[in-house]
Amino acid sequence: MSYGRREPREMHKAVCAECGQECEVPFKPDGSRPVYCRECYAKRRPPRRNRY
């Protein structure tokens, strides 16, 4: 058992649908959905609310 240790994920090259920058994602893009780089993905996510 690995108990929290993960194998390195295979990364795939993609182009961000928002800024056009080349990025790597942990899944193989199939073209059916947009792919975003880390920065654009973070901008698109709704802000997290405090749990307390």
Secondary structure, DSSP 8 states (H G I E B T S, - for coil): --TT-------EEEE-TTT--EEEESS---SSS----HHHHHHHS-------
